[in-house]
Amino acid sequence: MPIGTFAGVFDGNGHTISNLYINSASGGLGLFSAIGSTGTVKNLGLLNVSVTCTDSSKSNIGAFVGSLGGYAMNCYSTGAVSSSGDQVGGISGRNDDGTITGCSSSVNVSGRSSVGGISGKCGLNYAVPLVQDCYSTGNVTGTGTGTGQNERI
């Protein structure tokens, strides 16, 4: 299970976590369920992750964090993140008003809507999250239909 809502500083100091495996019917999946506005994860790699949400009514599924309100800096991920639900990403499932900088994702990401290589959904209540100096090389697949259903960030 993910680490719950995090509000501190997690500095990986360049280390990696390998083979993180989460298969759950819960939402808010990733290494962290959520990172609050005062939380930071930085300088960390996740290698060969497998994060899967099996309940289509759940959302916020990412390699590092389900829902980001703070900071993700100089992080990278490889592997796969999937859900039959919404807000699925290679770093964060949802980026409320957080900052993702200097991150990369080689994660194959799939979900219904709001799916992205870095973050599935960005912005909550008109907040302006920041994603800069990031890139994604994984496949991104959204199965939803309709206007605005598949954000790819």
N, C-alpha and C positions, 0 to 999 in steps of 0.2 A: 504494500500500500504506500501511497505517496506520503512524504513529510507534509504535515498540515500547513496552515497559513503561517508564513514566515515573515518576520519583520526585522531581522538582524542582517548581518553581513556574512555571506558564505563565500570565502575566497578559496578557490581550489588550488591556488598557487601553481597552476600549470598541470595539475594531475588530471587523470581520467578515471571515469567510472565505466566499467565494461559490463555488457550484457544485462542492463536494467530491463526487467521483465514485469509488466503490469498488464493483467487481463481482468477487467472488472466491469460490472454493470453500473458503477458509480460515475458521476461527473467529476470535474476538477482533477483530472489525472495528469501525471507527469512526475518528475523527481519531487517537485513541490506541488501541492494542491493549489496554492495561491501564494503570491508574494505581494505583501501589502505595500503601501506607499513609502514606507521607510525601509523596505527590504531591498537587498542587493545580492545577486549571485554573479560571480565574476571569475575569470581565469580558470574555466573548467571545461573539460571535454566529456561527452557521453558517447561511448562507442557501442555500436551494434544494439541500440535500444529496440525494444518491442513493446509499444504501448497501445493497448486495444480497449476500446469501450464497446460493450456488447448491447447497450440499451440506447435505442434511437431517440429517446426522450431526454437524454443527458447531453451536456455540452462541455466545452472548455477542456480540450484534450491536447496536450503538447508533450514534447520530449522533456523539456526542462520544467515547465510550469503550465498548469491549467489556465490560470487567470493572473495576469501581471499588472500590478499597480505601481511597482517600483522600478528596479533596474536589472537588466541582464547585459553584462559587458564582457567582451572578449571570450565568448563561449562558442562551442561548436558541438554538433551532434551528427551521428550517422545511424542508419537503421530504418525503422518503419513506425509510423504512427497512424492508427486507423480508428474510425468510428462510423457507425451508421447514423450518427447524429451530426450536430453542427459545431462550428468553431473549433477547428482542428488545425494545428500547425507544427512545423518542425522545431521551433523554439518554444512558442507559447500558443495555446489554443485561442486565448483572447488577450488583447493588450488594451486595457481600459484607458489609462492615461500614463502608462509607463514609458520607459526608454529602453530600446534595444539598440545597442551600438557595438560595432566590431564583431558581430556574430556571424556564423555560417552554419548552413544545414545541408547535409547530404542525406536527408531523410526522405523516403517515399511516403507521401502524406495522402490519405484518402478520407473523405467524409461526405456528408450530404450537402451542406452549404457552409459558406464562410470558411473556406479551406485555403491555406497558404503555406508556402515553403518556409517562411520565417514565422509569420503569425496568421492565424485564421481570420480573426476579426479584430479590427482596430477601431477604437473609439467607443465611448459609452457616455450617454447624456451629453453629446456634443464636445466631449473632451478631445484634445488633440495629442495623441500619443506620438512618439518620435521613434522612427526606425531609420538608422543611418549607418553607412559603411558596412552593410550586411549583404550576403548573397546566399542563394540556394541553388543546388545542383540536382536535387532529388525530383522525382516525378510528383506532380500535384494533380489529384483527381477529385472533382466534385460531381456528385450525381444529381444535385438539385436542379430545378428549373425555375424560370421566372426572372424578372428584373432584380439585379443586385444579389442574387442568391450565391454567387461564387466569387468572393473576393480572393485575389491571389496576391499576397504580399510576401 
